[in-house]
Amino acid sequence: MAAHVVTTDRLIGFMESIRMTERDQRILMALVLKVRLFSLRQIATHWWNGEVANARRRLRQLADDHLVSRVTVPVRALPAFTKPIACWEPGQPAPDADAVAYRLKTRLRNRPIRSVTAWVATERSGQLFGGRCRGELKHRTQATHDLGVSSIWLHFDAHAPQWADGWQGEDMLAHTRRDEKLPDAFIVDDGNVVCVIEFGGDYDARRIREFHSDCASRDLPYQLW
């Protein structure tokens, strides 16, 4: 992660000028380098012990410093993510795509769509931490998927921080992938891909088979959440 960060002196000087805390820095680095957005609820639960009012207050201060931007997006309510739906490693048989697709579809069935307040990193944060941010959400209709990806990263940050740190998100990898499918994230350790991470949403069996085939052709283990 350190390779993406601006020079220490510059970052420390900026942090001091706006009184940026280590928690602020962790949130901003995640939004710049790991995921596209967090909902207010996700941020409050993960970093403020569920204290929404305090989280909202600090995010508004960061917005005043042009480090985050608030967006309102339509999102289908997501279940809690505690483990992947399917895991695979080279040498194992392919998972039952029909059974996996059924589990993915039923977990979202009948869940309501509602407007959710979320936060994205701005161009200024991208300049500080070395990411590609514009302060807006390019594909608002994909917000449910993007928040699902964010939930997976938050799970790793809480329970497997080495994987959270090794997470390389889709937007950071797009320029490196040509004529290859782009997963939601790679977990990378010392330059080697440890695992491919994909949020399944409501994938059908055909899409699951295509995802598996792509990973299997390159001997990449994966987790489908």
C-alpha positions in Angstrom: 0.0 0.0 0.0 2.8 2.4 0.8 3.9 2.5 -2.8 0.8 4.5 -3.7 1.1 7.1 -0.9 2.5 10.5 -1.5 5.8 11.5 0.2 5.6 11.2 3.9 6.5 14.9 4.6 3.8 16.1 2.3 1.1 13.8 3.7 2.1 14.5 7.3 2.0 18.3 6.6 -1.5 18.0 5.0 -2.8 15.8 7.8 -1.7 18.3 10.4 -3.2 21.2 8.5 -6.7 19.7 8.5 -6.2 17.6 11.7 -6.6 14.3 9.8 -6.6 11.3 12.1 -5.3 7.8 11.4 -9.0 6.7 11.1 -9.6 9.4 8.4 -6.5 8.3 6.5 -7.6 4.6 6.6 -11.1 5.5 5.3 -9.6 7.7 2.5 -7.0 5.2 1.5 -9.7 2.5 1.2 -11.9 4.7 -0.9 -9.0 5.7 -3.2 -7.2 2.3 -3.5 -9.6 -0.5 -2.5 -13.3 0.2 -3.2 -15.5 2.7 -5.1 -17.7 3.8 -2.2 -18.9 3.1 1.3 -22.4 3.7 2.6 -22.7 5.9 5.7 -23.9 2.8 7.6 -20.9 0.8 6.6 -18.5 3.6 7.7 -20.3 4.1 11.0 -20.4 0.4 11.8 -16.8 -0.3 10.9 -15.1 2.8 12.2 -17.4 4.4 14.7 -19.0 1.4 16.5 -22.3 2.1 14.9 -22.4 5.8 15.9 -24.0 7.2 12.7 -24.3 10.8 13.9 -20.5 11.0 14.7 -19.6 9.3 11.5 -21.8 11.7 9.5 -20.3 14.8 11.2 -16.7 13.8 10.5 -17.5 12.9 6.9 -19.1 16.3 6.4 -15.9 17.9 7.7 -13.8 15.8 5.2 -16.2 16.9 2.5 -15.6 20.5 3.5 -11.9 19.8 2.9 -12.7 18.4 -0.5 -11.5 14.9 0.4 -14.8 13.0 0.0 -18.1 13.6 -1.8 -21.6 12.6 -0.8 -23.8 10.6 -3.2 -27.3 9.2 -2.9 -27.8 6.0 -4.8 -30.5 3.4 -5.2 -29.4 0.2 -3.5 -30.9 -3.2 -2.9 -30.6 -4.1 0.8 -27.7 -6.5 1.3 -27.3 -9.4 3.7 -24.4 -9.6 6.1 -21.4 -11.3 4.4 -19.5 -13.7 6.6 -18.1 -16.2 4.1 -18.0 -16.8 0.4 -20.7 -18.7 -1.5 -18.1 -20.7 -3.4 -14.3 -21.2 -3.2 -12.0 -22.9 -5.7 -8.3 -23.8 -6.0 -6.4 -25.3 -9.0 -6.8 -29.1 -8.9 -10.3 -29.0 -7.4 -13.4 -29.9 -9.4 -15.5 -26.9 -10.6 -18.3 -25.8 -8.3 -21.9 -26.7 -9.2 -22.8 -23.5 -11.1 -26.5 -24.1 -10.9 -26.5 -24.6 -7.2 -24.3 -21.5 -6.7 -26.5 -19.4 -8.9 -29.6 -20.5 -6.9 -27.9 -19.4 -3.6 -26.9 -16.1 -5.1 -30.4 -15.3 -6.4 -32.3 -16.4 -3.3 -30.3 -14.3 -0.9 -31.3 -11.1 -2.7 -34.9 -12.1 -3.6 -37.6 -9.8 -2.2 -35.0 -7.4 -0.7 -36.2 -3.8 -1.1 -34.5 -1.1 -3.1 -34.0 2.1 -1.2 -32.0 5.3 -1.5 -28.8 5.2 0.5 -26.3 7.9 1.4 -22.8 6.9 0.4 -19.4 8.5 0.2 -16.7 8.5 -2.6 -13.2 9.8 -2.7 -12.5 13.1 -4.5 -9.8 13.9 -7.0 -7.9 15.6 -4.2 -7.8 12.4 -2.2 -6.7 10.5 -5.3 -3.8 12.9 -5.7 -2.8 12.4 -2.1 -2.9 8.6 -2.1 -2.2 7.8 -5.7 -5.6 6.6 -7.0 -7.9 7.5 -9.9 -10.8 9.4 -8.3 -13.2 12.0 -9.6 -15.5 12.6 -6.7 -18.4 10.9 -8.4 -19.8 7.5 -9.0 -19.6 6.6 -12.7 -22.1 3.8 -12.8 -24.8 4.6 -10.2 -27.0 1.6 -11.3 -24.2 -0.7 -10.1 -24.2 0.7 -6.6 -25.6 -2.5 -5.1 -22.7 -4.4 -6.6 -20.2 -1.9 -5.5 -21.4 -1.8 -1.9 -21.3 -5.6 -1.9 -17.7 -5.4 -2.9 -17.1 -2.9 -0.1 -18.8 -5.2 2.4 -16.3 -8.0 1.4 -13.3 -5.6 1.9 -14.7 -4.5 5.3 -15.0 -8.2 6.3 -11.4 -8.8 5.5 -10.3 -5.6 7.2 -12.0 -6.8 10.4 -11.1 -10.5 10.2 -8.1 -10.9 7.8 -6.3 -7.5 7.7 -3.4 -8.9 5.6 -6.0 -9.7 2.8 -7.5 -6.2 3.2 -4.0 -4.7 2.8 -3.2 -7.0 -0.2 -6.5 -6.1 -1.9 -6.1 -4.6 -5.3 -9.4 -3.3 -6.6 -10.9 -3.3 -10.1 -10.3 0.4 -10.8 -6.7 0.1 -9.8 -6.2 -2.9 -12.1 -8.2 -1.9 -15.2 -5.2 -0.4 -17.1 -3.2 -3.7 -16.6 -5.8 -6.1 -18.1 -6.3 -6.4 -21.8 -8.4 -9.1 -23.4 -8.9 -10.6 -19.9 -11.9 -10.6 -17.6 -11.5 -8.1 -14.8 -12.6 -9.4 -11.4 -13.6 -7.2 -8.5 -10.3 -7.6 -6.7 -7.1 -9.6 -6.5 -5.5 -10.4 -3.2 -1.8 -9.9 -3.8 1.2 -10.9 -1.6 4.7 -10.1 -2.6 3.7 -9.6 -6.2 1.8 -12.9 -6.4 -2.0 -13.3 -6.7 -3.2 -15.2 -3.6 -6.9 -15.2 -4.5 -9.4 -13.6 -6.9 -12.4 -12.0 -5.2 -15.7 -11.6 -7.0 -19.1 -10.4 -5.6 -21.7 -12.6 -7.3 -24.7 -10.4 -6.9 -27.4 -12.4 -8.8 -25.2 -14.1 -11.3 -26.8 -16.8 -13.3 -25.1 -20.2 -13.9 -23.7 -19.2 -17.3 -21.8 -16.2 -15.8 -20.5 -18.3 -13.0 -19.2 -20.9 -15.4 -17.5 -18.1 -17.4 -15.9 -16.7 -14.3 -14.7 -20.1 -13.2 -13.3 -20.9 -16.7 -11.4 -17.6 -16.8 -9.8 -18.2 -13.4 -9.1 -21.9 -14.1 -7.4 -21.1 -17.4 -4.9 -19.0 -15.4 -4.6 -21.3 -12.4 -6.0 -18.5 -10.1 -7.8 -19.6 -6.9 -11.0 -17.6 -6.2 -13.7 -16.8 -3.8 -17.2 -16.0 -5.1 -19.2 -14.0 -2.5 
